[in-house]
Amino acid sequence: MKKEILVLGATGKTGRKVVKDLEQIGYPVRKGSRTENPSFDWHNRDNWPEILQGIHSMYVTYQPDLAVPGASDAISHLMDVARKKNVKKVVILSGKGEVEAQKCEQIVANSGLDYTLVRASWFMQNFSESFLLDPIIAGEIALPQATAKVPYVHTSDIAEVVVQSLIDDSHNGKTYELTGPQAMTFSEVIAKIASATSRDLQFIPISLEEYAQGMKAAGIPDDYAWLINYLFREVLGSKGSDLISTDIEKVLGKDPRSFDQYIEETLMQGVWQNPVSVM
Ligand SMILES: NC(=O)c1ccc[n+]([C@@H]2O[C@H](COP(=O)([O-])OP(=O)(O)OC[C@H]3O[C@@H](n4cnc5c(N)ncnc54)[C@H](OP(=O)(O)O)[C@@H]3O)[C@@H](O)[C@H]2O)c1
């Protein structure tokens, strides 16, 4: 009989695909979300033993990011509960080039549980399901690190690697770096989306300082602004952030999805249309 798997962040960009893929191949899945009953919340540890009861393995996506202060304490506590509840395996989502997240990765690696570390590059879906969507809808995308090339990865590829890591012990103890097949600058990405949507999208290169000032002026909370600034400064600015990995191919035996494929799928969802231009 297939053993139950817990997915934390089950409604998120990768978690909901992991849930769907696991259910499709017949695994019982417990969804970790603040909307489930019992509800899973990183800020309320009281019911974690209940949520982990009877779980064989789990996928962990931390909110908002493993690099933020407090993340290592939460992951450490989760690993303690997991050990006590006899959970066998953890697959955790981390960020490629995120040195600050490695403390949490080490906590998982030293937990005594079987584990797989999945370090993903920036997601393609950041342009359609996250903070880069609003500027695209507005038609003006002002971002720092204009010359940085990013090998954006598709969340469906991440989910497929996570599922294999959860169900196949040959992935135990491994660290995978997941990227798409092509590294691109923001202006290259915006040009592709503009061409596909037939919209006039302006990419405006700005400095990290201007970007930080813009977040402050927009009333973005300090901790979230710190994280976004960290991701631009440290992750996109780091040596090797543009390197393409072949780990998706190694794990799945097929090529990673391309940015063009992502654009094609996202066009069908209609999320990139400027409300004014549709009227
Ligand atoms: N975006 C990127 O480019 C990128 C790249 C590499 C790594 N990552 C990592 O990916 C992780 C996020 O994974 P994801 O993108 O799959 O998820 P996501 O789309 O960011 O969202 C995950 C879910 O987290 C839940 N959540 C929010 N606050 C919560 C809280 N206080 N307690 C419990 N759950 C909470 C929400 O679910 P409910 O509302 O249902 O509770 C949300 O649907 C982060 O750790 C990030 O560092 C992201």
The ligand as a MOL file (V3000), in Angstrom:
LIG
                    3D

  0  0  0     0  0            999 V3000
M  V30 BEGIN CTAB
M  V30 COUNTS 48 52 0 0 0
M  V30 BEGIN ATOM
M  V30 1 N 9.7450 32.0490 -6.7530 0
M  V30 2 C 10.9570 31.6560 -7.0570 0
M  V30 3 O 11.5300 32.0590 -8.0820 0
M  V30 4 C 11.6750 30.6800 -6.1560 0
M  V30 5 C 12.8990 30.1440 -6.5690 0
M  V30 6 C 13.5470 29.2120 -5.7570 0
M  V30 7 C 12.9790 28.8570 -4.5390 0
M  V30 8 N 11.7890 29.3990 -4.1590 0 CHG=1
M  V30 9 C 11.2160 29.0090 -2.8620 0
M  V30 10 O 9.9580 28.4590 -3.0420 0
M  V30 11 C 9.2720 28.5160 -1.7920 0
M  V30 12 C 7.8210 28.8140 -2.0590 0
M  V30 13 O 7.2980 27.7470 -2.7820 0
M  V30 14 P 6.1330 27.9430 -3.8080 0
M  V30 15 O 6.5080 29.0390 -4.7500 0
M  V30 16 O 5.7560 26.6270 -4.3220 0 CHG=-1
M  V30 17 O 4.9940 28.4510 -2.8850 0
M  V30 18 P 4.1390 29.7990 -2.9920 0
M  V30 19 O 3.4430 29.8310 -4.2910 0
M  V30 20 O 5.0440 30.9420 -2.6340 0
M  V30 21 O 3.0670 29.6240 -1.8550 0
M  V30 22 C 3.0300 28.5620 -0.9700 0
M  V30 23 C 1.8890 28.5720 -0.0480 0
M  V30 24 O 2.4070 28.9700 1.2190 0
M  V30 25 C 1.3230 29.1250 2.0230 0
M  V30 26 N 1.5900 30.0390 3.1210 0
M  V30 27 C 1.7490 31.3770 3.1080 0
M  V30 28 N 1.9630 31.8110 4.3590 0
M  V30 29 C 1.9270 30.7170 5.1580 0
M  V30 30 C 2.0520 30.5040 6.5520 0
M  V30 31 N 2.2580 31.5110 7.4090 0
M  V30 32 N 1.9700 29.2440 7.0290 0
M  V30 33 C 1.7300 28.2010 6.2110 0
M  V30 34 N 1.5800 28.3260 4.8840 0
M  V30 35 C 1.6880 29.5820 4.3760 0
M  V30 36 C 0.1600 29.5850 1.1820 0
M  V30 37 O -0.8200 28.5940 1.3390 0
M  V30 38 P -2.1910 28.8050 2.1490 0
M  V30 39 O -2.6280 30.2120 1.8610 0
M  V30 40 O -3.0640 27.7610 1.5390 0
M  V30 41 O -1.8790 28.5430 3.5850 0
M  V30 42 C 0.7470 29.5170 -0.2490 0
M  V30 43 O -0.1670 29.0510 -1.1730 0
M  V30 44 C 9.9490 29.5830 -0.9550 0
M  V30 45 O 10.6120 28.9750 0.1300 0
M  V30 46 C 10.9440 30.1780 -1.9250 0
M  V30 47 O 12.1240 30.5630 -1.3130 0
M  V30 48 C 11.1200 30.2860 -4.9370 0
M  V30 END ATOM
M  V30 BEGIN BOND
M  V30 1 1 1 2
M  V30 2 2 2 3
M  V30 3 1 2 4
M  V30 4 1 4 5
M  V30 5 2 4 48
M  V30 6 2 5 6
M  V30 7 1 6 7
M  V30 8 2 7 8
M  V30 9 1 8 9
M  V30 10 1 8 48
M  V30 11 1 9 10
M  V30 12 1 9 46
M  V30 13 1 10 11
M  V30 14 1 11 12
M  V30 15 1 11 44
M  V30 16 1 12 13
M  V30 17 1 13 14
M  V30 18 2 14 15
M  V30 19 1 14 16
M  V30 20 1 14 17
M  V30 21 1 17 18
M  V30 22 2 18 19
M  V30 23 1 18 20
M  V30 24 1 18 21
M  V30 25 1 21 22
M  V30 26 1 22 23
M  V30 27 1 23 24
M  V30 28 1 23 42
M  V30 29 1 24 25
M  V30 30 1 25 26
M  V30 31 1 25 36
M  V30 32 1 26 27
M  V30 33 1 26 35
M  V30 34 2 27 28
M  V30 35 1 28 29
M  V30 36 1 29 30
M  V30 37 2 29 35
M  V30 38 1 30 31
M  V30 39 2 30 32
M  V30 40 1 32 33
M  V30 41 2 33 34
M  V30 42 1 34 35
M  V30 43 1 36 37
M  V30 44 1 36 42
M  V30 45 1 37 38
M  V30 46 2 38 39
M  V30 47 1 38 40
M  V30 48 1 38 41
M  V30 49 1 42 43
M  V30 50 1 44 45
M  V30 51 1 44 46
M  V30 52 1 46 47
M  V30 END BOND
M  V30 END CTAB
M  END
